[in-house]
């Protein structure tokens, strides 16, 4: 199952061209994909209870907010020219 999870993460990574070239951001993207793939697989298997599902979703939401905060700080630090638009994409995603 671990190999399948890695394969799914790689497929999503390549399909959506998620590589930024910024190691911390890329690692965070991979970790978020791992949570999403594992949740998807658990749901397909009918494993998670309502409580487990809610716990995973809350963890993913907290993680996403923290990740977007790191991205926002990096964009401001390097004076990324499209910070406002990208930050708005974060808000829509959440």
PDB file of N, CA, C and O in Angstrom, chain B, residues numbered from 101:
ATOM      1  N   UNK B 101       0.823  -1.201   0.000  1.00  0.00           N
ATOM      2  CA  UNK B 101       0.000   0.000   0.000  1.00  0.00           C
ATOM      3  C   UNK B 101       0.865   1.262   0.000  1.00  0.00           C
ATOM      4  O   UNK B 101       0.496   2.259  -0.621  1.00  0.00           O
ATOM      5  N   UNK B 102       1.998   1.235   0.680  1.00  0.00           N
ATOM      6  CA  UNK B 102       2.883   2.392   0.709  1.00  0.00           C
ATOM      7  C   UNK B 102       3.374   2.741  -0.690  1.00  0.00           C
ATOM      8  O   UNK B 102       3.445   3.916  -1.052  1.00  0.00           O
ATOM      9  N   UNK B 103       3.712   1.728  -1.471  1.00  0.00           N
ATOM     10  CA  UNK B 103       4.178   1.976  -2.834  1.00  0.00           C
ATOM     11  C   UNK B 103       3.062   2.600  -3.659  1.00  0.00           C
ATOM     12  O   UNK B 103       3.309   3.509  -4.452  1.00  0.00           O
ATOM     13  N   UNK B 104       1.835   2.118  -3.478  1.00  0.00           N
ATOM     14  CA  UNK B 104       0.696   2.697  -4.187  1.00  0.00           C
ATOM     15  C   UNK B 104       0.483   4.156  -3.788  1.00  0.00           C
ATOM     16  O   UNK B 104       0.193   4.998  -4.638  1.00  0.00           O
ATOM     17  N   UNK B 105       0.626   4.452  -2.502  1.00  0.00           N
ATOM     18  CA  UNK B 105       0.470   5.827  -2.021  1.00  0.00           C
ATOM     19  C   UNK B 105       1.519   6.728  -2.650  1.00  0.00           C
ATOM     20  O   UNK B 105       1.197   7.823  -3.112  1.00  0.00           O
ATOM     21  N   UNK B 106       2.756   6.287  -2.673  1.00  0.00           N
ATOM     22  CA  UNK B 106       3.838   7.067  -3.282  1.00  0.00           C
ATOM     23  C   UNK B 106       3.556   7.286  -4.762  1.00  0.00           C
ATOM     24  O   UNK B 106       3.759   8.382  -5.286  1.00  0.00           O
ATOM     25  N   UNK B 107       3.090   6.243  -5.428  1.00  0.00           N
ATOM     26  CA  UNK B 107       2.776   6.343  -6.862  1.00  0.00           C
ATOM     27  C   UNK B 107       1.672   7.372  -7.102  1.00  0.00           C
ATOM     28  O   UNK B 107       1.764   8.180  -8.026  1.00  0.00           O
ATOM     29  N   UNK B 108       0.628   7.342  -6.270  1.00  0.00           N
ATOM     30  CA  UNK B 108      -0.465   8.309  -6.411  1.00  0.00           C
ATOM     31  C   UNK B 108       0.028   9.732  -6.182  1.00  0.00           C
ATOM     32  O   UNK B 108      -0.351  10.651  -6.908  1.00  0.00           O
ATOM     33  N   UNK B 109       0.870   9.910  -5.175  1.00  0.00           N
ATOM     34  CA  UNK B 109       1.431  11.233  -4.895  1.00  0.00           C
ATOM     35  C   UNK B 109       2.250  11.711  -6.091  1.00  0.00           C
ATOM     36  O   UNK B 109       2.128  12.865  -6.503  1.00  0.00           O
ATOM     37  N   UNK B 110       3.077  10.839  -6.648  1.00  0.00           N
ATOM     38  CA  UNK B 110       3.880  11.200  -7.822  1.00  0.00           C
ATOM     39  C   UNK B 110       3.000  11.585  -9.001  1.00  0.00           C
ATOM     40  O   UNK B 110       3.296  12.546  -9.711  1.00  0.00           O
ATOM     41  N   UNK B 111       1.917  10.837  -9.215  1.00  0.00           N
ATOM     42  CA  UNK B 111       1.016  11.138 -10.327  1.00  0.00           C
ATOM     43  C   UNK B 111       0.366  12.507 -10.167  1.00  0.00           C
ATOM     44  O   UNK B 111       0.296  13.286 -11.117  1.00  0.00           O
ATOM     45  N   UNK B 112      -0.107  12.792  -8.963  1.00  0.00           N
ATOM     46  CA  UNK B 112      -0.731  14.101  -8.700  1.00  0.00           C
ATOM     47  C   UNK B 112       0.312  15.200  -8.857  1.00  0.00           C
ATOM     48  O   UNK B 112       0.040  16.238  -9.462  1.00  0.00           O
ATOM     49  N   UNK B 113       1.508  14.972  -8.310  1.00  0.00           N
ATOM     50  CA  UNK B 113       2.604  15.939  -8.365  1.00  0.00           C
ATOM     51  C   UNK B 113       2.915  16.335  -9.805  1.00  0.00           C
ATOM     52  O   UNK B 113       3.057  17.515 -10.126  1.00  0.00           O
ATOM     53  N   UNK B 114       3.017  15.321 -10.664  1.00  0.00           N
ATOM     54  CA  UNK B 114       3.342  15.571 -12.066  1.00  0.00           C
ATOM     55  C   UNK B 114       2.158  16.159 -12.828  1.00  0.00           C
ATOM     56  O   UNK B 114       2.334  17.072 -13.635  1.00  0.00           O
ATOM     57  N   UNK B 115       0.965  15.649 -12.583  1.00  0.00           N
ATOM     58  CA  UNK B 115      -0.233  16.108 -13.293  1.00  0.00           C
ATOM     59  C   UNK B 115      -0.475  17.602 -13.073  1.00  0.00           C
ATOM     60  O   UNK B 115      -0.803  18.330 -14.010  1.00  0.00           O
ATOM     61  N   UNK B 116      -0.312  18.046 -11.836  1.00  0.00           N
ATOM     62  CA  UNK B 116      -0.593  19.445 -11.505  1.00  0.00           C
ATOM     63  C   UNK B 116       0.659  20.306 -11.424  1.00  0.00           C
ATOM     64  O   UNK B 116       0.589  21.465 -11.015  1.00  0.00           O
ATOM     65  N   UNK B 117       1.811  19.747 -11.811  1.00  0.00           N
ATOM     66  CA  UNK B 117       3.065  20.499 -11.858  1.00  0.00           C
ATOM     67  C   UNK B 117       3.263  21.308 -10.574  1.00  0.00           C
ATOM     68  O   UNK B 117       3.346  22.536 -10.614  1.00  0.00           O
ATOM     69  N   UNK B 118       3.337  20.621  -9.449  1.00  0.00           N
ATOM     70  CA  UNK B 118       3.366  21.281  -8.142  1.00  0.00           C
ATOM     71  C   UNK B 118       4.752  21.712  -7.679  1.00  0.00           C
ATOM     72  O   UNK B 118       4.869  22.406  -6.670  1.00  0.00           O
ATOM     73  N   UNK B 119       5.792  21.320  -8.385  1.00  0.00           N
ATOM     74  CA  UNK B 119       7.149  21.665  -7.953  1.00  0.00           C
ATOM     75  C   UNK B 119       7.371  23.171  -8.038  1.00  0.00           C
ATOM     76  O   UNK B 119       7.134  23.793  -9.073  1.00  0.00           O
ATOM     77  N   UNK B 120       7.831  23.740  -6.928  1.00  0.00           N
ATOM     78  CA  UNK B 120       8.133  25.169  -6.890  1.00  0.00           C
ATOM     79  C   UNK B 120       9.628  25.430  -6.974  1.00  0.00           C
ATOM     80  O   UNK B 120      10.057  26.520  -7.352  1.00  0.00           O
ATOM     81  N   UNK B 121      10.428  24.411  -6.614  1.00  0.00           N
ATOM     82  CA  UNK B 121      11.874  24.610  -6.542  1.00  0.00           C
ATOM     83  C   UNK B 121      12.307  25.174  -5.199  1.00  0.00           C
ATOM     84  O   UNK B 121      13.494  25.409  -4.975  1.00  0.00           O
ATOM     85  N   UNK B 122      11.353  25.390  -4.307  1.00  0.00           N
ATOM     86  CA  UNK B 122      11.650  25.858  -2.946  1.00  0.00           C
ATOM     87  C   UNK B 122      11.474  24.642  -2.043  1.00  0.00           C
ATOM     88  O   UNK B 122      10.348  24.203  -1.810  1.00  0.00           O
ATOM     89  N   UNK B 123      12.577  24.094  -1.533  1.00  0.00           N
ATOM     90  CA  UNK B 123      12.512  22.808  -0.825  1.00  0.00           C
ATOM     91  C   UNK B 123      11.448  22.715   0.270  1.00  0.00           C
ATOM     92  O   UNK B 123      10.712  21.730   0.316  1.00  0.00           O
ATOM     93  N   UNK B 124      11.349  23.702   1.141  1.00  0.00           N
ATOM     94  CA  UNK B 124      10.380  23.603   2.235  1.00  0.00           C
ATOM     95  C   UNK B 124       8.949  23.557   1.702  1.00  0.00           C
ATOM     96  O   UNK B 124       8.112  22.827   2.232  1.00  0.00           O
ATOM     97  N   UNK B 125       8.671  24.326   0.667  1.00  0.00           N
ATOM     98  CA  UNK B 125       7.331  24.349   0.084  1.00  0.00           C
ATOM     99  C   UNK B 125       7.046  23.028  -0.620  1.00  0.00           C
ATOM    100  O   UNK B 125       5.958  22.469  -0.475  1.00  0.00           O
ATOM    101  N   UNK B 126       8.007  22.530  -1.373  1.00  0.00           N
ATOM    102  CA  UNK B 126       7.811  21.258  -2.066  1.00  0.00           C
ATOM    103  C   UNK B 126       7.583  20.118  -1.071  1.00  0.00           C
ATOM    104  O   UNK B 126       6.717  19.270  -1.290  1.00  0.00           O
ATOM    105  N   UNK B 127       8.345  20.091   0.010  1.00  0.00           N
ATOM    106  CA  UNK B 127       8.145  19.060   1.032  1.00  0.00           C
ATOM    107  C   UNK B 127       6.762  19.171   1.673  1.00  0.00           C
ATOM    108  O   UNK B 127       6.104  18.162   1.931  1.00  0.00           O
ATOM    109  N   UNK B 128       6.333  20.397   1.924  1.00  0.00           N
ATOM    110  CA  UNK B 128       5.002  20.587   2.500  1.00  0.00           C
ATOM    111  C   UNK B 128       3.920  20.138   1.513  1.00  0.00           C
ATOM    112  O   UNK B 128       2.924  19.537   1.916  1.00  0.00           O
ATOM    113  N   UNK B 129       4.109  20.425   0.238  1.00  0.00           N
ATOM    114  CA  UNK B 129       3.137  19.981  -0.770  1.00  0.00           C
ATOM    115  C   UNK B 129       3.056  18.455  -0.789  1.00  0.00           C
ATOM    116  O   UNK B 129       1.967  17.887  -0.868  1.00  0.00           O
ATOM    117  N   UNK B 130       4.195  17.807  -0.718  1.00  0.00           N
ATOM    118  CA  UNK B 130       4.215  16.338  -0.720  1.00  0.00           C
ATOM    119  C   UNK B 130       3.493  15.801   0.517  1.00  0.00           C
ATOM    120  O   UNK B 130       2.729  14.840   0.426  1.00  0.00           O
ATOM    121  N   UNK B 131       3.734  16.416   1.656  1.00  0.00           N
ATOM    122  CA  UNK B 131       3.094  15.963   2.896  1.00  0.00           C
ATOM    123  C   UNK B 131       1.571  16.140   2.818  1.00  0.00           C
ATOM    124  O   UNK B 131       0.823  15.263   3.251  1.00  0.00           O
ATOM    125  N   UNK B 132       1.124  17.243   2.282  1.00  0.00           N
ATOM    126  CA  UNK B 132      -0.320  17.471   2.133  1.00  0.00           C
ATOM    127  C   UNK B 132      -0.913  16.445   1.164  1.00  0.00           C
ATOM    128  O   UNK B 132      -1.983  15.894   1.424  1.00  0.00           O
ATOM    129  N   UNK B 133      -0.230  16.190   0.062  1.00  0.00           N
ATOM    130  CA  UNK B 133      -0.705  15.170  -0.867  1.00  0.00           C
ATOM    131  C   UNK B 133      -0.794  13.808  -0.188  1.00  0.00           C
ATOM    132  O   UNK B 133      -1.726  13.046  -0.446  1.00  0.00           O
ATOM    133  N   UNK B 134       0.159  13.501   0.668  1.00  0.00           N
ATOM    134  CA  UNK B 134       0.141  12.237   1.403  1.00  0.00           C
ATOM    135  C   UNK B 134      -1.128  12.140   2.243  1.00  0.00           C
ATOM    136  O   UNK B 134      -1.788  11.101   2.241  1.00  0.00           O
ATOM    137  N   UNK B 135      -1.475  13.194   2.954  1.00  0.00           N
ATOM    138  CA  UNK B 135      -2.693  13.179   3.769  1.00  0.00           C
ATOM    139  C   UNK B 135      -3.928  12.989   2.898  1.00  0.00           C
ATOM    140  O   UNK B 135      -4.827  12.222   3.243  1.00  0.00           O
ATOM    141  N   UNK B 136      -3.966  13.685   1.778  1.00  0.00           N
ATOM    142  CA  UNK B 136      -5.122  13.602   0.882  1.00  0.00           C
ATOM    143  C   UNK B 136      -5.257  12.195   0.304  1.00  0.00           C
ATOM    144  O   UNK B 136      -6.353  11.633   0.285  1.00  0.00           O
ATOM    145  N   UNK B 137      -4.152  11.627  -0.164  1.00  0.00           N
ATOM    146  CA  UNK B 137      -4.185  10.293  -0.756  1.00  0.00           C
ATOM    147  C   UNK B 137      -4.578   9.253   0.291  1.00  0.00           C
ATOM    148  O   UNK B 137      -5.387   8.369   0.011  1.00  0.00           O
ATOM    149  N   UNK B 138      -4.016   9.349   1.487  1.00  0.00           N
ATOM    150  CA  UNK B 138      -4.348   8.388   2.533  1.00  0.00           C
ATOM    151  C   UNK B 138      -5.822   8.490   2.935  1.00  0.00           C
ATOM    152  O   UNK B 138      -6.476   7.471   3.156  1.00  0.00           O
ATOM    153  N   UNK B 139      -6.334   9.693   3.028  1.00  0.00           N
ATOM    154  CA  UNK B 139      -7.753   9.864   3.348  1.00  0.00           C
ATOM    155  C   UNK B 139      -8.620   9.295   2.230  1.00  0.00           C
ATOM    156  O   UNK B 139      -9.599   8.597   2.493  1.00  0.00           O
ATOM    157  N   UNK B 140      -8.265   9.589   1.001  1.00  0.00           N
ATOM    158  CA  UNK B 140      -9.010   9.067  -0.141  1.00  0.00           C
ATOM    159  C   UNK B 140      -9.013   7.536  -0.139  1.00  0.00           C
ATOM    160  O   UNK B 140     -10.054   6.916  -0.353  1.00  0.00           O
ATOM    161  N   UNK B 141      -7.869   6.941   0.097  1.00  0.00           N
ATOM    162  CA  UNK B 141      -7.782   5.482   0.131  1.00  0.00           C
ATOM    163  C   UNK B 141      -8.599   4.892   1.277  1.00  0.00           C
ATOM    164  O   UNK B 141      -9.263   3.870   1.106  1.00  0.00           O
ATOM    165  N   UNK B 142      -8.551   5.532   2.441  1.00  0.00           N
ATOM    166  CA  UNK B 142      -9.333   5.052   3.586  1.00  0.00           C
ATOM    167  C   UNK B 142     -10.829   5.151   3.305  1.00  0.00           C
ATOM    168  O   UNK B 142     -11.598   4.266   3.682  1.00  0.00           O
ATOM    169  N   UNK B 143     -11.234   6.221   2.648  1.00  0.00           N
ATOM    170  CA  UNK B 143     -12.645   6.383   2.329  1.00  0.00           C
ATOM    171  C   UNK B 143     -13.091   5.339   1.306  1.00  0.00           C
ATOM    172  O   UNK B 143     -14.182   4.780   1.425  1.00  0.00           O
ATOM    173  N   UNK B 144     -12.264   5.078   0.316  1.00  0.00           N
ATOM    174  CA  UNK B 144     -12.602   4.065  -0.680  1.00  0.00           C
ATOM    175  C   UNK B 144     -12.736   2.689  -0.038  1.00  0.00           C
ATOM    176  O   UNK B 144     -13.547   1.869  -0.470  1.00  0.00           O
ATOM    177  N   UNK B 145     -11.938   2.444   0.991  1.00  0.00           N
ATOM    178  CA  UNK B 145     -11.986   1.158   1.687  1.00  0.00           C
ATOM    179  C   UNK B 145     -13.102   1.121   2.721  1.00  0.00           C
ATOM    180  O   UNK B 145     -13.375   0.073   3.306  1.00  0.00           O
ATOM    181  N   UNK B 146     -13.748   2.265   2.949  1.00  0.00           N
ATOM    182  CA  UNK B 146     -14.832   2.331   3.923  1.00  0.00           C
ATOM    183  C   UNK B 146     -14.356   2.268   5.353  1.00  0.00           C
ATOM    184  O   UNK B 146     -15.115   1.892   6.246  1.00  0.00           O
ATOM    185  N   UNK B 147     -13.091   2.635   5.586  1.00  0.00           N
ATOM    186  CA  UNK B 147     -12.492   2.492   6.904  1.00  0.00           C
ATOM    187  C   UNK B 147     -12.832   3.613   7.889  1.00  0.00           C
ATOM    188  O   UNK B 147     -13.217   3.306   9.018  1.00  0.00           O
ATOM    189  N   UNK B 148     -12.713   4.892   7.527  1.00  0.00           N
ATOM    190  CA  UNK B 148     -12.805   5.917   8.562  1.00  0.00           C
ATOM    191  C   UNK B 148     -14.225   6.100   9.101  1.00  0.00           C
ATOM    192  O   UNK B 148     -15.200   6.117   8.351  1.00  0.00           O
ATOM    193  N   UNK B 149     -14.306   6.233  10.417  1.00  0.00           N
ATOM    194  CA  UNK B 149     -15.569   6.596  11.051  1.00  0.00           C
ATOM    195  C   UNK B 149     -15.766   8.089  10.856  1.00  0.00           C
ATOM    196  O   UNK B 149     -14.865   8.787  10.390  1.00  0.00           O
ATOM    197  N   UNK B 150     -16.925   8.566  11.209  1.00  0.00           N
ATOM    198  CA  UNK B 150     -17.207  10.000  11.092  1.00  0.00           C
ATOM    199  C   UNK B 150     -16.213  10.800  11.930  1.00  0.00           C
ATOM    200  O   UNK B 150     -15.732  11.847  11.498  1.00  0.00           O
ATOM    201  N   UNK B 151     -15.910  10.308  13.121  1.00  0.00           N
ATOM    202  CA  UNK B 151     -14.970  11.005  14.008  1.00  0.00           C
ATOM    203  C   UNK B 151     -13.557  11.025  13.414  1.00  0.00           C
ATOM    204  O   UNK B 151     -12.867  12.042  13.462  1.00  0.00           O
ATOM    205  N   UNK B 152     -13.142   9.890  12.856  1.00  0.00           N
ATOM    206  CA  UNK B 152     -11.818   9.810  12.245  1.00  0.00           C
ATOM    207  C   UNK B 152     -11.731  10.739  11.048  1.00  0.00           C
ATOM    208  O   UNK B 152     -10.744  11.453  10.872  1.00  0.00           O
ATOM    209  N   UNK B 153     -12.770  10.724  10.228  1.00  0.00           N
ATOM    210  CA  UNK B 153     -12.803  11.607   9.062  1.00  0.00           C
ATOM    211  C   UNK B 153     -12.688  13.064   9.497  1.00  0.00           C
ATOM    212  O   UNK B 153     -11.901  13.825   8.933  1.00  0.00           O
ATOM    213  N   UNK B 154     -13.466  13.448  10.494  1.00  0.00           N
ATOM    214  CA  UNK B 154     -13.441  14.830  10.967  1.00  0.00           C
ATOM    215  C   UNK B 154     -12.071  15.200  11.525  1.00  0.00           C
ATOM    216  O   UNK B 154     -11.583  16.306  11.290  1.00  0.00           O
ATOM    217  N   UNK B 155     -11.451  14.288  12.259  1.00  0.00           N
ATOM    218  CA  UNK B 155     -10.122  14.534  12.817  1.00  0.00           C
ATOM    219  C   UNK B 155      -9.109  14.761  11.699  1.00  0.00           C
ATOM    220  O   UNK B 155      -8.310  15.695  11.764  1.00  0.00           O
ATOM    221  N   UNK B 156      -9.138  13.908  10.673  1.00  0.00           N
ATOM    222  CA  UNK B 156      -8.202  14.045   9.554  1.00  0.00           C
ATOM    223  C   UNK B 156      -8.444  15.357   8.821  1.00  0.00           C
ATOM    224  O   UNK B 156      -7.498  16.062   8.470  1.00  0.00           O
ATOM    225  N   UNK B 157      -9.702  15.682   8.592  1.00  0.00           N
ATOM    226  CA  UNK B 157     -10.010  16.919   7.880  1.00  0.00           C
ATOM    227  C   UNK B 157      -9.560  18.150   8.679  1.00  0.00           C
ATOM    228  O   UNK B 157      -9.026  19.099   8.106  1.00  0.00           O
ATOM    229  N   UNK B 158      -9.770  18.133   9.979  1.00  0.00           N
ATOM    230  CA  UNK B 158      -9.309  19.251  10.814  1.00  0.00           C
ATOM    231  C   UNK B 158      -7.789  19.373  10.780  1.00  0.00           C
ATOM    232  O   UNK B 158      -7.251  20.478  10.713  1.00  0.00           O
ATOM    233  N   UNK B 159      -7.098  18.232  10.828  1.00  0.00           N
ATOM    234  CA  UNK B 159      -5.633  18.250  10.746  1.00  0.00           C
ATOM    235  C   UNK B 159      -5.178  18.803   9.401  1.00  0.00           C
ATOM    236  O   UNK B 159      -4.244  19.603   9.336  1.00  0.00           O
ATOM    237  N   UNK B 160      -5.835  18.379   8.336  1.00  0.00           N
ATOM    238  CA  UNK B 160      -5.475  18.863   7.002  1.00  0.00           C
ATOM    239  C   UNK B 160      -5.730  20.360   6.872  1.00  0.00           C
ATOM    240  O   UNK B 160      -4.933  21.077   6.267  1.00  0.00           O
ATOM    241  N   UNK B 161      -6.824  20.828   7.430  1.00  0.00           N
ATOM    242  CA  UNK B 161      -7.125  22.264   7.373  1.00  0.00           C
ATOM    243  C   UNK B 161      -6.093  23.067   8.160  1.00  0.00           C
ATOM    244  O   UNK B 161      -5.598  24.084   7.674  1.00  0.00           O
ATOM    245  N   UNK B 162      -5.767  22.623   9.362  1.00  0.00           N
ATOM    246  CA  UNK B 162      -4.729  23.303  10.157  1.00  0.00           C
ATOM    247  C   UNK B 162      -3.400  23.306   9.419  1.00  0.00           C
ATOM    248  O   UNK B 162      -2.717  24.327   9.354  1.00  0.00           O
ATOM    249  N   UNK B 163      -3.043  22.162   8.867  1.00  0.00           N
ATOM    250  CA  UNK B 163      -1.795  22.038   8.129  1.00  0.00           C
ATOM    251  C   UNK B 163      -1.780  23.007   6.941  1.00  0.00           C
ATOM    252  O   UNK B 163      -0.787  23.693   6.696  1.00  0.00           O
ATOM    253  N   UNK B 164      -2.892  23.049   6.215  1.00  0.00           N
ATOM    254  CA  UNK B 164      -2.984  23.913   5.037  1.00  0.00           C
ATOM    255  C   UNK B 164      -2.819  25.376   5.419  1.00  0.00           C
ATOM    256  O   UNK B 164      -2.104  26.117   4.745  1.00  0.00           O
ATOM    257  N   UNK B 165      -3.469  25.794   6.486  1.00  0.00           N
ATOM    258  CA  UNK B 165      -3.333  27.186   6.941  1.00  0.00           C
ATOM    259  C   UNK B 165      -1.887  27.497   7.290  1.00  0.00           C
ATOM    260  O   UNK B 165      -1.372  28.551   6.919  1.00  0.00           O
ATOM    261  N   UNK B 166      -1.223  26.580   8.006  1.00  0.00           N
ATOM    262  CA  UNK B 166       0.183  26.788   8.361  1.00  0.00           C
ATOM    263  C   UNK B 166       1.060  26.840   7.117  1.00  0.00           C
ATOM    264  O   UNK B 166       1.951  27.683   7.014  1.00  0.00           O
ATOM    265  N   UNK B 167       0.808  25.951   6.186  1.00  0.00           N
ATOM    266  CA  UNK B 167       1.580  25.920   4.942  1.00  0.00           C
ATOM    267  C   UNK B 167       1.411  27.229   4.177  1.00  0.00           C
ATOM    268  O   UNK B 167       2.390  27.810   3.708  1.00  0.00           O
ATOM    269  N   UNK B 168       0.174  27.688   4.051  1.00  0.00           N
ATOM    270  CA  UNK B 168      -0.071  28.928   3.322  1.00  0.00           C
ATOM    271  C   UNK B 168       0.574  30.115   4.032  1.00  0.00           C
ATOM    272  O   UNK B 168       1.022  31.056   3.376  1.00  0.00           O
ATOM    273  N   UNK B 169       0.624  30.084   5.345  1.00  0.00           N
ATOM    274  CA  UNK B 169       1.304  31.137   6.094  1.00  0.00           C
ATOM    275  C   UNK B 169       2.796  31.159   5.748  1.00  0.00           C
ATOM    276  O   UNK B 169       3.371  32.229   5.548  1.00  0.00           O
ATOM    277  N   UNK B 170       3.421  29.980   5.679  1.00  0.00           N
ATOM    278  CA  UNK B 170       4.842  29.896   5.299  1.00  0.00           C
ATOM    279  C   UNK B 170       5.028  30.435   3.882  1.00  0.00           C
ATOM    280  O   UNK B 170       5.943  31.218   3.629  1.00  0.00           O
ATOM    281  N   UNK B 171       4.158  30.014   2.958  1.00  0.00           N
ATOM    282  CA  UNK B 171       4.252  30.499   1.580  1.00  0.00           C
ATOM    283  C   UNK B 171       4.106  32.018   1.523  1.00  0.00           C
ATOM    284  O   UNK B 171       4.869  32.693   0.831  1.00  0.00           O
ATOM    285  N   UNK B 172       3.138  32.549   2.244  1.00  0.00           N
ATOM    286  CA  UNK B 172       2.924  33.996   2.242  1.00  0.00           C
ATOM    287  C   UNK B 172       4.158  34.738   2.757  1.00  0.00           C
ATOM    288  O   UNK B 172       4.544  35.769   2.205  1.00  0.00           O
ATOM    289  N   UNK B 173       4.772  34.212   3.815  1.00  0.00           N
ATOM    290  CA  UNK B 173       5.973  34.845   4.357  1.00  0.00           C
ATOM    291  C   UNK B 173       7.115  34.809   3.343  1.00  0.00           C
ATOM    292  O   UNK B 173       7.828  35.798   3.172  1.00  0.00           O
ATOM    293  N   UNK B 174       7.286  33.681   2.679  1.00  0.00           N
ATOM    294  CA  UNK B 174       8.345  33.567   1.676  1.00  0.00           C
ATOM    295  C   UNK B 174       8.100  34.529   0.523  1.00  0.00           C
ATOM    296  O   UNK B 174       9.029  35.186   0.052  1.00  0.00           O
ATOM    297  N   UNK B 175       6.849  34.615   0.064  1.00  0.00           N
ATOM    298  CA  UNK B 175       6.536  35.519  -1.047  1.00  0.00           C
ATOM    299  C   UNK B 175       6.817  36.977  -0.675  1.00  0.00           C
ATOM    300  O   UNK B 175       7.362  37.736  -1.477  1.00  0.00           O
ATOM    301  N   UNK B 176       6.443  37.355   0.534  1.00  0.00           N
ATOM    302  CA  UNK B 176       6.715  38.735   0.973  1.00  0.00           C
ATOM    303  C   UNK B 176       8.217  38.984   1.100  1.00  0.00           C
ATOM    304  O   UNK B 176       8.716  40.030   0.683  1.00  0.00           O
ATOM    305  N   UNK B 177       8.933  38.021   1.677  1.00  0.00           N
ATOM    306  CA  UNK B 177      10.367  38.176   1.876  1.00  0.00           C
ATOM    307  C   UNK B 177      11.094  38.383   0.545  1.00  0.00           C
ATOM    308  O   UNK B 177      11.987  39.223   0.438  1.00  0.00           O
ATOM    309  N   UNK B 178      10.700  37.609  -0.463  1.00  0.00           N
ATOM    310  CA  UNK B 178      11.354  37.703  -1.763  1.00  0.00           C
ATOM    311  C   UNK B 178      10.654  38.660  -2.718  1.00  0.00           C
ATOM    312  O   UNK B 178      10.992  38.742  -3.898  1.00  0.00           O
ATOM    313  N   UNK B 179       9.672  39.382  -2.184  1.00  0.00           N
ATOM    314  CA  UNK B 179       8.924  40.380  -2.958  1.00  0.00           C
ATOM    315  C   UNK B 179       8.357  39.797  -4.260  1.00  0.00           C
ATOM    316  O   UNK B 179       8.504  40.362  -5.344  1.00  0.00           O
ATOM    317  N   UNK B 180       7.708  38.648  -4.101  1.00  0.00           N
ATOM    318  CA  UNK B 180       7.052  37.992  -5.229  1.00  0.00           C
ATOM    319  C   UNK B 180       6.011  38.955  -5.809  1.00  0.00           C
ATOM    320  O   UNK B 180       5.225  39.542  -5.066  1.00  0.00           O
ATOM    321  N   UNK B 181       6.007  39.115  -7.115  1.00  0.00           N
ATOM    322  CA  UNK B 181       5.182  40.151  -7.749  1.00  0.00           C
ATOM    323  C   UNK B 181       3.688  39.845  -7.756  1.00  0.00           C
ATOM    324  O   UNK B 181       2.876  40.758  -7.907  1.00  0.00           O
ATOM    325  N   UNK B 182       3.314  38.588  -7.596  1.00  0.00           N
ATOM    326  CA  UNK B 182       1.896  38.225  -7.655  1.00  0.00           C
ATOM    327  C   UNK B 182       1.389  37.729  -6.298  1.00  0.00           C
ATOM    328  O   UNK B 182       0.527  36.852  -6.240  1.00  0.00           O
ATOM    329  N   UNK B 183       1.919  38.288  -5.214  1.00  0.00           N
ATOM    330  CA  UNK B 183       1.580  37.840  -3.864  1.00  0.00           C
ATOM    331  C   UNK B 183       0.085  37.947  -3.579  1.00  0.00           C
ATOM    332  O   UNK B 183      -0.500  37.016  -3.024  1.00  0.00           O
ATOM    333  N   UNK B 184      -0.536  39.051  -3.943  1.00  0.00           N
ATOM    334  CA  UNK B 184      -1.949  39.266  -3.633  1.00  0.00           C
ATOM    335  C   UNK B 184      -2.812  38.201  -4.299  1.00  0.00           C
ATOM    336  O   UNK B 184      -3.674  37.608  -3.650  1.00  0.00           O
ATOM    337  N   UNK B 185      -2.591  37.954  -5.577  1.00  0.00           N
ATOM    338  CA  UNK B 185      -3.370  36.947  -6.301  1.00  0.00           C
ATOM    339  C   UNK B 185      -3.148  35.557  -5.710  1.00  0.00           C
ATOM    340  O   UNK B 185      -4.097  34.795  -5.524  1.00  0.00           O
ATOM    341  N   UNK B 186      -1.895  35.235  -5.418  1.00  0.00           N
ATOM    342  CA  UNK B 186      -1.597  33.907  -4.884  1.00  0.00           C
ATOM    343  C   UNK B 186      -2.209  33.741  -3.492  1.00  0.00           C
ATOM    344  O   UNK B 186      -2.728  32.671  -3.172  1.00  0.00           O
ATOM    345  N   UNK B 187      -2.156  34.775  -2.671  1.00  0.00           N
ATOM    346  CA  UNK B 187      -2.769  34.718  -1.340  1.00  0.00           C
ATOM    347  C   UNK B 187      -4.282  34.552  -1.446  1.00  0.00           C
ATOM    348  O   UNK B 187      -4.890  33.855  -0.634  1.00  0.00           O
ATOM    349  N   UNK B 188      -4.881  35.183  -2.435  1.00  0.00           N
ATOM    350  CA  UNK B 188      -6.322  35.014  -2.657  1.00  0.00           C
ATOM    351  C   UNK B 188      -6.644  33.580  -3.074  1.00  0.00           C
ATOM    352  O   UNK B 188      -7.689  33.045  -2.704  1.00  0.00           O
ATOM    353  N   UNK B 189      -5.756  32.962  -3.839  1.00  0.00           N
ATOM    354  CA  UNK B 189      -5.941  31.550  -4.193  1.00  0.00           C
ATOM    355  C   UNK B 189      -5.912  30.689  -2.938  1.00  0.00           C
ATOM    356  O   UNK B 189      -6.691  29.742  -2.824  1.00  0.00           O
ATOM    357  N   UNK B 190      -5.037  30.997  -2.005  1.00  0.00           N
ATOM    358  CA  UNK B 190      -4.978  30.279  -0.741  1.00  0.00           C
ATOM    359  C   UNK B 190      -6.308  30.401  -0.010  1.00  0.00           C
ATOM    360  O   UNK B 190      -6.852  29.402   0.462  1.00  0.00           O
ATOM    361  N   UNK B 191      -6.830  31.608   0.085  1.00  0.00           N
ATOM    362  CA  UNK B 191      -8.093  31.823   0.797  1.00  0.00           C
ATOM    363  C   UNK B 191      -9.212  31.042   0.142  1.00  0.00           C
ATOM    364  O   UNK B 191     -10.029  30.443   0.841  1.00  0.00           O
ATOM    365  N   UNK B 192      -9.275  31.031  -1.168  1.00  0.00           N
ATOM    366  CA  UNK B 192     -10.326  30.270  -1.869  1.00  0.00           C
ATOM    367  C   UNK B 192     -10.172  28.777  -1.624  1.00  0.00           C
ATOM    368  O   UNK B 192     -11.166  28.068  -1.468  1.00  0.00           O
ATOM    369  N   UNK B 193      -8.932  28.292  -1.588  1.00  0.00           N
ATOM    370  CA  UNK B 193      -8.690  26.889  -1.351  1.00  0.00           C
ATOM    371  C   UNK B 193      -9.198  26.468   0.037  1.00  0.00           C
ATOM    372  O   UNK B 193      -9.863  25.444   0.194  1.00  0.00           O
ATOM    373  N   UNK B 194      -8.860  27.296   1.035  1.00  0.00           N
ATOM    374  CA  UNK B 194      -9.295  26.993   2.406  1.00  0.00           C
ATOM    375  C   UNK B 194     -10.812  27.015   2.489  1.00  0.00           C
ATOM    376  O   UNK B 194     -11.375  26.785   3.558  1.00  0.00           O
TER     377      UNK B 194
END
